[in-house]
Amino acid sequence: MKAVYFAWVRERIGRNEEEISPPAEIVDVRGLIGWLSARGEEYAHAFENPDVIRVAIDRAHGKHDAPISGAREIAFFPPMTGG
Amino acid sequence: MTPRILIQTADFDAAAEVAAMTRDRRDIGAVVTFTGLCRDEGGRLAALELEHYPGMAEEEIARMVARAAARWPLDAVTVIHRVGKIAPGAQIVLVIAASSHRAAAFAGAEFLMDYLKTSAPFWKKEHPIDGPATEWVAARDEDDRALEKWRA
């Protein structure tokens, strides 16, 4: 699946997007955030406070307990500040 | 009702958008227009920089418009949101809601703005006048609280 990052999540990780292949035991967004956090310091920094991270699964808002199976694109970003 | 939803770097002309929306219409009795501008935050700000999630931003706004149209009899809706660098005093966002009567137009426009602030994937970064250090704008609790009135 493709992971995409926005705003300070993108800046902390240092990339806009990447292809990721989490192991089968990672079943939901919460698990995926934990798995990503272990990929390196930049990821740990981006996800140091997982509760503030918002997620979109295939371009629709999702919660941290949402399943990730079958998702093509998962986005991680801070609370939105548009308008 | 097919909304006009645009995300663009270019400025917009609110009057021209209203004129285009109401041209050849005889059923619309009320048009409410909201324009959001970039504040200078007491002279501190050189510019705001807006980032968005291409694709999802348009889709999320369309979902918000569908929810508004299910709740109020809206005849036409336009949402234009700018991205990129925006100077203090310049326009950022335009919401136009039209209906046969004013109550639906007012409510529809306010609902759309409240959801744009909290659910549309846009992020603002501040460029201060006095240095190169930029800072992401933090989400405001009062914007989240503004949604509560629509949940009743």
gemmi code that builds the backbone of each chain (N, CA, C; Angstrom):
import gemmi

chains = {
    "A": [
        ("MET", (0.847, -1.189, 0.000), (0.000, 0.000, 0.000), (0.884, 1.240, 0.000)),
        ("LYS", (0.248, 2.350, -0.390), (0.995, 3.603, -0.410), (0.689, 4.379, 0.866)),
        ("ALA", (1.750, 4.871, 1.515), (1.579, 5.766, 2.664), (1.878, 7.177, 2.181)),
        ("VAL", (1.016, 8.133, 2.536), (1.261, 9.531, 2.162), (1.197, 10.387, 3.421)),
        ("TYR", (2.023, 11.420, 3.423), (2.198, 12.238, 4.620), (1.990, 13.712, 4.275)),
        ("PHE", (1.382, 14.441, 5.212), (1.145, 15.865, 4.982), (1.576, 16.708, 6.175)),
        ("ALA", (1.838, 17.986, 5.876), (2.158, 19.023, 6.867), (3.361, 18.577, 7.714)),
        ("TRP", (3.273, 18.733, 9.066), (4.487, 18.427, 9.839), (4.790, 16.934, 9.912)),
        ("VAL", (3.825, 16.084, 9.635), (4.128, 14.651, 9.558), (5.071, 14.415, 8.373)),
        ("ARG", (4.758, 15.060, 7.246), (5.592, 14.953, 6.044), (6.997, 15.510, 6.306)),
        ("GLU", (7.039, 16.673, 6.961), (8.345, 17.300, 7.208), (9.208, 16.468, 8.157)),
        ("ARG", (8.583, 15.912, 9.191), (9.374, 15.132, 10.154), (9.897, 13.848, 9.525)),
        ("ILE", (9.062, 13.201, 8.703), (9.497, 11.945, 8.074), (10.467, 12.226, 6.931)),
        ("GLY", (10.284, 13.386, 6.291), (11.215, 13.772, 5.245), (10.864, 13.228, 3.879)),
        ("ARG", (9.633, 12.784, 3.716), (9.181, 12.360, 2.388), (7.671, 12.551, 2.272)),
        ("ASN", (7.214, 12.684, 1.016), (5.791, 12.908, 0.753), (4.998, 11.615, 0.794)),
        ("GLU", (5.597, 10.556, 0.264), (4.886, 9.287, 0.162), (5.880, 8.169, -0.054)),
        ("GLU", (5.420, 6.953, 0.190), (6.272, 5.780, -0.035), (5.395, 4.534, -0.088)),
        ("GLU", (5.930, 3.513, -0.692), (5.273, 2.196, -0.733), (5.650, 1.468, 0.555)),
        ("ILE", (4.668, 0.939, 1.266), (4.977, 0.189, 2.484), (4.323, -1.192, 2.421)),
        ("SER", (4.941, -2.162, 3.095), (4.402, -3.533, 3.141), (4.408, -4.016, 4.586)),
        ("PRO", (3.429, -3.571, 5.368), (3.399, -4.015, 6.766), (3.109, -5.502, 6.849)),
        ("PRO", (3.638, -6.174, 7.885), (3.379, -7.608, 8.043), (1.900, -7.881, 8.328)),
        ("ALA", (1.490, -9.114, 8.132), (0.076, -9.477, 8.202), (-0.536, -9.228, 9.572)),
        ("GLU", (0.316, -9.223, 10.620), (-0.267, -9.033, 11.959), (-0.664, -7.576, 12.223)),
        ("ILE", (-0.291, -6.683, 11.335), (-0.721, -5.282, 11.462), (-2.092, -5.166, 10.790)),
        ("VAL", (-3.138, -5.006, 11.586), (-4.493, -5.095, 11.022), (-5.253, -3.770, 11.033)),
        ("ASP", (-4.823, -2.834, 11.896), (-5.580, -1.572, 11.943), (-4.629, -0.378, 11.930)),
        ("VAL", (-5.230, 0.815, 11.886), (-4.452, 2.046, 11.788), (-3.519, 2.193, 12.989)),
        ("ARG", (-4.028, 1.871, 14.180), (-3.207, 2.003, 15.396), (-1.951, 1.145, 15.280)),
        ("GLY", (-2.134, -0.074, 14.817), (-1.002, -0.973, 14.645), (-0.033, -0.470, 13.594)),
        ("LEU", (-0.586, 0.108, 12.538), (0.264, 0.613, 11.455), (1.105, 1.800, 11.937)),
        ("ILE", (0.507, 2.676, 12.754), (1.264, 3.807, 13.295), (2.411, 3.296, 14.171)),
        ("GLY", (2.123, 2.275, 14.985), (3.168, 1.697, 15.826), (4.279, 1.080, 14.993)),
        ("TRP", (3.895, 0.397, 13.933), (4.881, -0.250, 13.045), (5.743, 0.800, 12.337)),
        ("LEU", (5.086, 1.864, 11.845), (5.836, 2.935, 11.181), (6.798, 3.618, 12.163)),
        ("SER", (6.330, 3.819, 13.404), (7.152, 4.514, 14.405), (8.487, 3.821, 14.631)),
        ("ALA", (8.500, 2.500, 14.424), (9.712, 1.722, 14.690), (10.669, 1.730, 13.497)),
        ("ARG", (10.304, 2.444, 12.423), (11.154, 2.421, 11.221), (12.351, 3.346, 11.314)),
        ("GLY", (12.364, 4.227, 12.304), (13.510, 5.133, 12.410), (13.160, 6.349, 13.242)),
        ("GLU", (14.192, 7.116, 13.549), (14.013, 8.294, 14.406), (13.011, 9.281, 13.829)),
        ("GLU", (13.081, 9.481, 12.502), (12.200, 10.472, 11.892), (10.729, 10.046, 12.012)),
        ("TYR", (10.491, 8.736, 11.908), (9.121, 8.231, 12.065), (8.686, 8.320, 13.525)),
        ("ALA", (9.599, 7.978, 14.427), (9.281, 8.052, 15.853), (8.926, 9.489, 16.235)),
        ("HIS", (9.646, 10.443, 15.644), (9.365, 11.857, 15.911), (7.991, 12.238, 15.368)),
        ("ALA", (7.704, 11.839, 14.142), (6.420, 12.187, 13.517), (5.243, 11.603, 14.299)),
        ("PHE", (5.431, 10.410, 14.833), (4.313, 9.710, 15.491), (4.478, 9.668, 17.012)),
        ("GLU", (5.275, 10.613, 17.567), (5.562, 10.553, 19.012), (4.291, 10.716, 19.849)),
        ("ASN", (3.294, 11.416, 19.301), (2.019, 11.581, 20.005), (0.911, 11.051, 19.094)),
        ("PRO", (0.764, 9.712, 19.059), (-0.112, 9.110, 18.042), (-1.559, 9.595, 18.103)),
        ("ASP", (-2.011, 9.995, 19.302), (-3.416, 10.405, 19.423), (-3.757, 11.632, 18.581)),
        ("VAL", (-2.773, 12.481, 18.269), (-3.088, 13.681, 17.485), (-3.078, 13.402, 15.988)),
        ("ILE", (-2.562, 12.236, 15.588), (-2.434, 11.938, 14.160), (-3.815, 11.586, 13.579)),
        ("ARG", (-4.157, 12.266, 12.498), (-5.381, 11.951, 11.758), (-5.009, 11.081, 10.563)),
        ("VAL", (-5.987, 10.269, 10.143), (-5.716, 9.292, 9.092), (-6.829, 9.309, 8.057)),
        ("ALA", (-6.451, 9.133, 6.804), (-7.446, 8.907, 5.755), (-7.098, 7.605, 5.053)),
        ("ILE", (-8.107, 6.772, 4.864), (-7.933, 5.509, 4.157), (-8.619, 5.642, 2.807)),
        ("ASP", (-7.830, 5.495, 1.748), (-8.342, 5.696, 0.391), (-9.151, 6.995, 0.307)),
        ("ARG", (-8.561, 8.056, 0.847), (-9.058, 9.436, 0.734), (-10.330, 9.710, 1.519)),
        ("ALA", (-10.640, 8.884, 2.522), (-11.777, 9.174, 3.402), (-11.280, 9.072, 4.842)),
        ("HIS", (-11.753, 9.985, 5.712), (-11.309, 9.979, 7.100), (-11.560, 8.625, 7.752)),
        ("GLY", (-10.576, 8.171, 8.545), (-10.724, 6.921, 9.266), (-10.264, 7.084, 10.703)),
        ("LYS", (-10.734, 6.197, 11.574), (-10.311, 6.243, 12.976), (-9.143, 5.279, 13.184)),
        ("HIS", (-8.547, 5.368, 14.378), (-7.362, 4.544, 14.642), (-7.689, 3.052, 14.759)),
        ("ASP", (-8.964, 2.726, 14.993), (-9.315, 1.304, 15.047), (-9.814, 0.774, 13.697)),
        ("ALA", (-9.715, 1.600, 12.658), (-10.182, 1.165, 11.333), (-9.247, 0.091, 10.773)),
        ("PRO", (-9.827, -0.955, 10.158), (-8.977, -1.989, 9.539), (-8.273, -1.438, 8.298)),
        ("ILE", (-7.070, -1.948, 8.036), (-6.301, -1.446, 6.891), (-6.263, -2.442, 5.748)),
        ("SER", (-6.873, -3.602, 5.948), (-6.763, -4.621, 4.908), (-7.480, -4.157, 3.639)),
        ("GLY", (-6.819, -4.284, 2.515), (-7.397, -3.886, 1.234), (-7.190, -2.419, 0.890)),
        ("ALA", (-6.640, -1.640, 1.836), (-6.439, -0.211, 1.556), (-5.329, -0.031, 0.519)),
        ("ARG", (-5.527, 0.881, -0.401), (-4.500, 1.184, -1.395), (-3.642, 2.370, -0.965)),
        ("GLU", (-4.286, 3.331, -0.251), (-3.551, 4.543, 0.114), (-3.974, 4.979, 1.520)),
        ("ILE", (-2.997, 5.107, 2.399), (-3.287, 5.566, 3.762), (-2.491, 6.836, 4.009)),
        ("ALA", (-3.214, 7.886, 4.416), (-2.579, 9.193, 4.629), (-2.523, 9.494, 6.118)),
        ("PHE", (-1.422, 10.119, 6.525), (-1.214, 10.506, 7.925), (-0.966, 12.008, 7.957)),
        ("PHE", (-1.680, 12.691, 8.860), (-1.533, 14.154, 8.895), (-2.003, 14.703, 10.241)),
        ("PRO", (-1.595, 15.953, 10.548), (-2.066, 16.572, 11.787), (-3.508, 17.049, 11.629)),
        ("PRO", (-4.139, 17.474, 12.749), (-5.477, 18.054, 12.634), (-5.492, 19.158, 11.577)),
        ("MET", (-6.592, 19.243, 10.855), (-6.666, 20.129, 9.700), (-6.921, 21.579, 10.113)),
        ("THR", (-6.375, 22.492, 9.331), (-6.474, 23.918, 9.667), (-6.803, 24.745, 8.429)),
        ("GLY", (-7.731, 24.251, 7.625), (-8.111, 24.992, 6.421), (-9.155, 26.055, 6.712)),
        ("GLY", (-9.759, 26.534, 5.652), (-10.829, 27.511, 5.774), (-10.325, 28.928, 5.940)),
    ],
    "B": [
        ("MET", (-28.386, 18.884, -7.694), (-27.528, 20.051, -7.486), (-26.067, 19.610, -7.550)),
        ("THR", (-25.360, 20.086, -8.542), (-23.933, 19.774, -8.668), (-23.129, 20.969, -8.179)),
        ("PRO", (-22.394, 20.815, -7.086), (-21.642, 21.968, -6.579), (-20.448, 22.285, -7.468)),
        ("ARG", (-20.021, 23.546, -7.399), (-18.791, 23.962, -8.071), (-17.715, 23.990, -6.990)),
        ("ILE", (-16.739, 23.085, -7.096), (-15.688, 22.947, -6.088), (-14.337, 23.131, -6.770)),
        ("LEU", (-13.593, 24.127, -6.323), (-12.306, 24.421, -6.944), (-11.226, 24.583, -5.884)),
        ("ILE", (-10.079, 23.973, -6.121), (-8.904, 24.216, -5.289), (-7.841, 24.753, -6.227)),
        ("GLN", (-7.356, 25.938, -5.924), (-6.509, 26.626, -6.894), (-5.553, 27.570, -6.190)),
        ("THR", (-4.456, 27.884, -6.883), (-3.528, 28.883, -6.339), (-4.015, 30.292, -6.665)),
        ("ALA", (-4.757, 30.443, -7.756), (-5.186, 31.764, -8.207), (-6.249, 32.357, -7.282)),
        ("ASP", (-6.336, 33.672, -7.303), (-7.373, 34.379, -6.558), (-8.737, 34.106, -7.218)),
        ("PHE", (-9.811, 34.522, -6.506), (-11.154, 34.350, -7.062), (-11.912, 35.658, -6.963)),
        ("ASP", (-13.017, 35.738, -7.720), (-13.857, 36.937, -7.764), (-15.241, 36.541, -7.260)),
        ("ALA", (-15.532, 36.900, -6.002), (-16.771, 36.447, -5.372), (-17.996, 36.941, -6.143)),
        ("ALA", (-17.972, 38.194, -6.574), (-19.127, 38.752, -7.288), (-19.364, 38.014, -8.599)),
        ("ALA", (-18.270, 37.707, -9.309), (-18.408, 36.972, -10.573), (-18.938, 35.569, -10.334)),
        ("GLU", (-18.541, 34.956, -9.216), (-19.031, 33.612, -8.891), (-20.529, 33.636, -8.586)),
        ("VAL", (-20.981, 34.658, -7.846), (-22.420, 34.778, -7.566), (-23.190, 34.996, -8.864)),
        ("ALA", (-22.660, 35.873, -9.722), (-23.333, 36.171, -10.988), (-23.460, 34.904, -11.839)),
        ("ALA", (-22.373, 34.109, -11.870), (-22.396, 32.880, -12.675), (-23.391, 31.872, -12.091)),
        ("MET", (-23.467, 31.844, -10.752), (-24.369, 30.896, -10.096), (-25.839, 31.223, -10.360)),
        ("THR", (-26.160, 32.507, -10.382), (-27.575, 32.906, -10.438), (-28.047, 33.252, -11.847)),
        ("ARG", (-27.132, 33.265, -12.794), (-27.497, 33.577, -14.171), (-28.521, 32.547, -14.677)),
        ("ASP", (-29.563, 33.042, -15.290), (-30.625, 32.187, -15.855), (-31.403, 31.403, -14.808)),
        ("ARG", (-31.281, 31.782, -13.542), (-32.073, 31.110, -12.504), (-33.218, 32.036, -12.093)),
        ("ARG", (-34.390, 31.469, -11.852), (-35.539, 32.247, -11.366), (-36.036, 31.710, -10.027)),
        ("ASP", (-35.442, 30.608, -9.556), (-35.927, 29.940, -8.349), (-35.160, 30.356, -7.092)),
        ("ILE", (-33.959, 30.900, -7.267), (-33.129, 31.246, -6.107), (-33.600, 32.560, -5.509)),
        ("GLY", (-33.870, 32.552, -4.187), (-34.300, 33.769, -3.518), (-33.283, 34.310, -2.552)),
        ("ALA", (-32.229, 33.518, -2.249), (-31.259, 33.928, -1.243), (-29.881, 33.380, -1.589)),
        ("VAL", (-28.884, 34.249, -1.530), (-27.493, 33.842, -1.751), (-26.668, 34.350, -0.576)),
        ("VAL", (-26.028, 33.424, 0.129), (-25.130, 33.812, 1.218), (-23.701, 33.527, 0.783)),
        ("THR", (-22.851, 34.558, 0.905), (-21.457, 34.459, 0.482), (-20.546, 34.668, 1.688)),
        ("PHE", (-19.630, 33.738, 1.901), (-18.617, 33.915, 2.940), (-17.256, 33.956, 2.272)),
        ("THR", (-16.450, 34.970, 2.605), (-15.078, 35.048, 2.112), (-14.135, 35.092, 3.303)),
        ("GLY", (-13.190, 34.177, 3.349), (-12.171, 34.165, 4.402), (-10.902, 34.812, 3.876)),
        ("LEU", (-10.337, 35.720, 4.677), (-9.125, 36.443, 4.282), (-7.959, 36.043, 5.173)),
        ("CYS", (-6.759, 36.307, 4.689), (-5.545, 36.059, 5.472), (-5.285, 37.250, 6.385)),
        ("ARG", (-5.291, 37.009, 7.708), (-4.959, 38.071, 8.678), (-3.442, 38.243, 8.770)),
        ("ASP", (-2.992, 39.438, 9.213), (-1.546, 39.607, 9.430), (-1.148, 39.292, 10.877)),
        ("GLU", (-2.138, 38.914, 11.710), (-1.890, 38.536, 13.103), (-1.111, 39.632, 13.831)),
        ("GLY", (-1.656, 40.842, 13.756), (-1.051, 41.975, 14.456), (0.270, 42.426, 13.854)),
        ("GLY", (0.431, 42.222, 12.556), (1.640, 42.670, 11.878), (2.776, 41.656, 11.925)),
        ("ARG", (2.526, 40.490, 12.515), (3.555, 39.472, 12.726), (3.797, 38.611, 11.485)),
        ("LEU", (2.757, 38.518, 10.626), (2.777, 37.505, 9.572), (3.183, 38.079, 8.206)),
        ("ALA", (4.127, 37.419, 7.545), (4.502, 37.809, 6.180), (3.620, 37.096, 5.159)),
        ("ALA", (3.258, 35.855, 5.455), (2.411, 35.083, 4.535), (1.929, 33.815, 5.235)),
        ("LEU", (0.841, 33.284, 4.704), (0.398, 31.947, 5.079), (0.682, 31.047, 3.891)),
        ("GLU", (1.064, 29.804, 4.181), (1.259, 28.829, 3.105), (0.275, 27.693, 3.344)),
        ("LEU", (-0.541, 27.403, 2.352), (-1.564, 26.363, 2.497), (-1.212, 25.128, 1.698)),
        ("GLU", (-1.226, 23.995, 2.398), (-0.980, 22.693, 1.769), (-2.308, 21.926, 1.765)),
        ("HIS", (-2.512, 21.075, 0.780), (-3.724, 20.259, 0.786), (-3.426, 18.851, 0.288)),
        ("TYR", (-4.402, 17.975, 0.459), (-4.304, 16.588, 0.013), (-5.060, 16.530, -1.312)),
        ("PRO", (-4.334, 16.587, -2.436), (-5.014, 16.613, -3.732), (-5.897, 15.369, -3.903)),
        ("GLY", (-7.034, 15.552, -4.462), (-7.967, 14.437, -4.624), (-8.888, 14.334, -3.431)),
        ("MET", (-8.328, 14.073, -2.245), (-9.202, 13.955, -1.078), (-9.860, 15.288, -0.741)),
        ("ALA", (-9.141, 16.397, -0.903), (-9.724, 17.696, -0.523), (-11.012, 17.946, -1.311)),
        ("GLU", (-10.963, 17.738, -2.617), (-12.156, 17.931, -3.447), (-13.264, 16.955, -3.033)),
        ("GLU", (-12.869, 15.689, -2.809), (-13.872, 14.672, -2.465), (-14.508, 14.953, -1.111)),
        ("GLU", (-13.696, 15.394, -0.143), (-14.217, 15.665, 1.196), (-15.175, 16.868, 1.162)),
        ("ILE", (-14.816, 17.882, 0.384), (-15.721, 19.039, 0.269), (-17.027, 18.598, -0.391)),
        ("ALA", (-16.941, 17.739, -1.402), (-18.169, 17.240, -2.055), (-19.031, 16.471, -1.061)),
        ("ARG", (-18.395, 15.693, -0.179), (-19.160, 14.968, 0.857), (-19.837, 15.951, 1.815)),
        ("MET", (-19.133, 17.029, 2.180), (-19.732, 18.049, 3.065), (-20.919, 18.725, 2.395)),
        ("VAL", (-20.772, 19.032, 1.118), (-21.874, 19.679, 0.395), (-23.070, 18.738, 0.326)),
        ("ALA", (-22.816, 17.447, 0.110), (-23.921, 16.473, 0.048), (-24.649, 16.415, 1.393)),
        ("ARG", (-23.888, 16.467, 2.489), (-24.528, 16.469, 3.821), (-25.351, 17.726, 4.025)),
        ("ALA", (-24.804, 18.868, 3.601), (-25.547, 20.133, 3.749), (-26.818, 20.106, 2.915)),
        ("ALA", (-26.706, 19.568, 1.694), (-27.863, 19.553, 0.788), (-28.930, 18.571, 1.267)),
        ("ALA", (-28.508, 17.562, 2.045), (-29.486, 16.625, 2.594), (-30.239, 17.259, 3.760)),
        ("ARG", (-29.624, 18.281, 4.351), (-30.188, 18.892, 5.557), (-31.011, 20.137, 5.244)),
        ("TRP", (-30.592, 20.892, 4.236), (-31.303, 22.111, 3.845), (-31.549, 22.091, 2.337)),
        ("PRO", (-32.621, 22.743, 1.887), (-32.910, 22.751, 0.434), (-32.012, 23.744, -0.316)),
        ("LEU", (-30.783, 23.331, -0.580), (-29.841, 24.218, -1.269), (-29.982, 24.047, -2.782)),
        ("ASP", (-30.039, 25.152, -3.485), (-30.205, 25.111, -4.943), (-28.874, 25.180, -5.684)),
        ("ALA", (-27.868, 25.768, -5.039), (-26.551, 25.876, -5.672), (-25.505, 26.122, -4.590)),
        ("VAL", (-24.320, 25.540, -4.785), (-23.213, 25.736, -3.841), (-21.918, 25.887, -4.629)),
        ("THR", (-21.114, 26.865, -4.227), (-19.761, 27.018, -4.763), (-18.786, 27.061, -3.591)),
        ("VAL", (-17.717, 26.279, -3.693), (-16.639, 26.350, -2.701), (-15.325, 26.500, -3.466)),
        ("ILE", (-14.592, 27.565, -3.159), (-13.262, 27.746, -3.758), (-12.264, 27.903, -2.606)),
        ("HIS", (-11.232, 27.079, -2.602), (-10.211, 27.161, -1.552), (-8.864, 27.341, -2.227)),
        ("ARG", (-8.149, 28.375, -1.816), (-6.826, 28.598, -2.402), (-5.758, 27.823, -1.632)),
        ("VAL", (-4.693, 27.479, -2.335), (-3.527, 26.848, -1.732), (-2.279, 27.592, -2.188)),
        ("GLY", (-1.152, 27.264, -1.575), (0.088, 27.966, -1.878), (0.272, 29.129, -0.922)),
        ("LYS", (1.167, 30.055, -1.298), (1.476, 31.187, -0.415), (0.463, 32.305, -0.585)),
        ("ILE", (-0.062, 32.793, 0.535), (-1.092, 33.825, 0.507), (-0.678, 34.961, 1.432)),
        ("ALA", (-0.724, 36.188, 0.923), (-0.270, 37.357, 1.683), (-1.388, 37.889, 2.560)),
        ("PRO", (-1.040, 38.539, 3.682), (-2.066, 39.156, 4.521), (-2.964, 40.080, 3.704)),
        ("GLY", (-4.253, 39.999, 3.957), (-5.212, 40.815, 3.223), (-5.801, 40.098, 2.022)),
        ("ALA", (-5.134, 39.055, 1.554), (-5.621, 38.340, 0.370), (-6.695, 37.329, 0.756)),
        ("GLN", (-7.468, 36.917, -0.213), (-8.559, 35.962, -0.001), (-8.022, 34.531, 0.066)),
        ("ILE", (-8.633, 33.731, 0.960), (-8.244, 32.320, 1.077), (-9.365, 31.397, 0.617)),
        ("VAL", (-10.573, 31.670, 1.090), (-11.647, 30.702, 0.860), (-12.957, 31.422, 0.554)),
        ("LEU", (-13.742, 30.806, -0.320), (-15.058, 31.337, -0.687), (-16.088, 30.214, -0.565)),
        ("VAL", (-17.182, 30.517, 0.150), (-18.321, 29.590, 0.190), (-19.564, 30.367, -0.215)),
        ("ILE", (-20.277, 29.874, -1.201), (-21.541, 30.490, -1.606), (-22.622, 29.421, -1.509)),
        ("ALA", (-23.686, 29.743, -0.775), (-24.826, 28.825, -0.664), (-26.074, 29.571, -1.102)),
        ("ALA", (-26.848, 28.948, -1.992), (-28.058, 29.583, -2.511), (-29.255, 28.683, -2.279)),
        ("SER", (-30.382, 29.324, -1.965), (-31.612, 28.576, -1.729), (-32.793, 29.472, -2.072)),
        ("SER", (-33.991, 28.914, -2.010), (-35.141, 29.769, -2.278), (-35.386, 30.736, -1.126)),
        ("HIS", (-34.975, 30.348, 0.103), (-35.184, 31.217, 1.265), (-33.894, 31.351, 2.065)),
        ("ARG", (-33.809, 32.452, 2.833), (-32.522, 32.791, 3.438), (-32.062, 31.834, 4.523)),
        ("ALA", (-32.999, 31.236, 5.281), (-32.570, 30.407, 6.420), (-31.670, 29.265, 5.950)),
        ("ALA", (-32.055, 28.598, 4.873), (-31.264, 27.480, 4.361), (-29.916, 27.963, 3.824)),
        ("ALA", (-29.911, 29.126, 3.181), (-28.665, 29.651, 2.614), (-27.679, 30.030, 3.725)),
        ("PHE", (-28.183, 30.717, 4.770), (-27.310, 31.059, 5.903), (-26.769, 29.793, 6.570)),
        ("ALA", (-27.663, 28.874, 6.890), (-27.263, 27.662, 7.616), (-26.306, 26.826, 6.775)),
        ("GLY", (-26.609, 26.687, 5.492), (-25.761, 25.886, 4.616), (-24.350, 26.448, 4.529)),
        ("ALA", (-24.242, 27.772, 4.404), (-22.921, 28.397, 4.291), (-22.138, 28.231, 5.596)),
        ("GLU", (-22.818, 28.412, 6.731), (-22.117, 28.300, 8.016), (-21.680, 26.856, 8.278)),
        ("PHE", (-22.566, 25.920, 7.984), (-22.245, 24.492, 8.130), (-21.008, 24.143, 7.292)),
        ("LEU", (-21.007, 24.588, 6.041), (-19.886, 24.265, 5.155), (-18.584, 24.869, 5.666)),
        ("MET", (-18.623, 26.100, 6.154), (-17.400, 26.713, 6.678), (-16.913, 25.993, 7.928)),
        ("ASP", (-17.842, 25.636, 8.827), (-17.435, 24.948, 10.062), (-16.769, 23.614, 9.731)),
        ("TYR", (-17.296, 22.893, 8.741), (-16.694, 21.608, 8.376), (-15.419, 21.773, 7.560)),
        ("LEU", (-15.353, 22.833, 6.747), (-14.112, 23.097, 6.002), (-12.945, 23.301, 6.957)),
        ("LYS", (-13.215, 23.990, 8.073), (-12.155, 24.304, 9.045), (-11.599, 23.055, 9.712)),
        ("THR", (-12.423, 22.045, 9.884), (-12.026, 20.923, 10.739), (-11.895, 19.591, 10.011)),
        ("SER", (-12.515, 19.461, 8.834), (-12.546, 18.143, 8.175), (-11.988, 18.121, 6.769)),
        ("ALA", (-11.788, 19.281, 6.167), (-11.214, 19.273, 4.815), (-9.693, 19.256, 4.963)),
        ("PRO", (-9.015, 18.396, 4.187), (-7.571, 18.220, 4.380), (-6.734, 19.375, 3.809)),
        ("PHE", (-6.693, 20.442, 4.609), (-5.844, 21.609, 4.329), (-5.057, 21.922, 5.594)),
        ("TRP", (-3.844, 22.422, 5.416), (-3.006, 22.791, 6.569), (-2.334, 24.128, 6.277)),
        ("LYS", (-2.346, 24.994, 7.315), (-1.754, 26.328, 7.171), (-0.417, 26.388, 7.898)),
        ("LYS", (0.532, 27.029, 7.228), (1.835, 27.264, 7.841), (2.093, 28.762, 7.831)),
        ("GLU", (2.580, 29.274, 8.946), (2.842, 30.713, 9.043), (4.282, 31.038, 8.669)),
        ("HIS", (4.434, 32.062, 7.845), (5.753, 32.626, 7.562), (5.828, 33.970, 8.275)),
        ("PRO", (6.614, 34.071, 9.366), (6.671, 35.339, 10.098), (7.524, 36.385, 9.376)),
        ("ILE", (7.261, 37.641, 9.695), (8.004, 38.745, 9.083), (9.453, 38.759, 9.561)),
        ("ASP", (9.658, 38.367, 10.833), (10.966, 38.614, 11.454), (11.896, 37.408, 11.431)),
        ("GLY", (11.796, 36.565, 10.431), (12.772, 35.477, 10.376), (12.334, 34.348, 9.481)),
        ("PRO", (13.254, 33.412, 9.239), (12.953, 32.320, 8.307), (12.186, 31.167, 8.942)),
        ("ALA", (12.060, 31.150, 10.277), (11.451, 29.988, 10.945), (9.937, 29.979, 10.725)),
        ("THR", (9.466, 28.926, 10.058), (8.027, 28.817, 9.805), (7.401, 27.935, 10.876)),
        ("GLU", (6.084, 28.079, 11.017), (5.413, 27.276, 12.042), (4.032, 26.856, 11.554)),
        ("TRP", (3.708, 25.575, 11.749), (2.381, 25.085, 11.378), (1.350, 25.648, 12.347)),
        ("VAL", (0.222, 26.054, 11.798), (-0.867, 26.563, 12.629), (-1.502, 25.382, 13.366)),
        ("ALA", (-1.724, 25.557, 14.674), (-2.358, 24.499, 15.461), (-3.873, 24.577, 15.291)),
        ("ALA", (-4.508, 23.406, 15.298), (-5.974, 23.370, 15.223), (-6.539, 24.007, 16.488)),
        ("ARG", (-7.666, 24.689, 16.338), (-8.257, 25.416, 17.463), (-9.456, 24.662, 18.021)),
        ("ASP", (-9.503, 24.586, 19.348), (-10.626, 23.908, 20.006), (-11.960, 24.555, 19.632)),
        ("GLU", (-11.937, 25.898, 19.457), (-13.217, 26.556, 19.180), (-13.756, 26.160, 17.808)),
        ("ASP", (-12.851, 25.784, 16.881), (-13.334, 25.289, 15.587), (-14.014, 23.933, 15.749)),
        ("ASP", (-13.471, 23.089, 16.649), (-14.115, 21.799, 16.925), (-15.455, 22.018, 17.618)),
        ("ARG", (-15.476, 22.992, 18.552), (-16.732, 23.249, 19.274), (-17.819, 23.776, 18.335)),
        ("ALA", (-17.394, 24.475, 17.272), (-18.372, 25.026, 16.329), (-19.189, 23.914, 15.672)),
        ("LEU", (-18.622, 22.704, 15.625), (-19.346, 21.590, 14.996), (-20.480, 21.073, 15.864)),
        ("GLU", (-20.371, 21.350, 17.173), (-21.355, 20.750, 18.082), (-22.768, 21.199, 17.771)),
        ("LYS", (-22.898, 22.429, 17.312), (-24.259, 22.923, 17.066), (-24.926, 22.192, 15.900)),
        ("TRP", (-24.135, 21.557, 15.047), (-24.719, 20.822, 13.906), (-25.026, 19.378, 14.261)),
        ("ARG", (-24.621, 18.957, 15.463), (-24.840, 17.559, 15.848), (-26.145, 17.385, 16.612)),
        ("ALA", (-26.774, 18.492, 16.946), (-28.008, 18.416, 17.754), (-29.104, 17.686, 16.981)),
    ],
}
model = gemmi.Model(1)
for chain_id, residues in chains.items():
    chain = gemmi.Chain(chain_id)
    for i, (resn, *xyz) in enumerate(residues, 1):
        res = gemmi.Residue()
        res.name, res.seqid = resn, gemmi.SeqId(i, " ")
        for name, pos in zip(("N", "CA", "C"), xyz):
            atom = gemmi.Atom()
            atom.name, atom.element = name, gemmi.Element(name[0])
            atom.pos, atom.b_iso = gemmi.Position(*pos), 0.0
            res.add_atom(atom)
        chain.add_residue(res)
    model.add_chain(chain)
structure = gemmi.Structure()
structure.add_model(model)
structure.setup_entities()
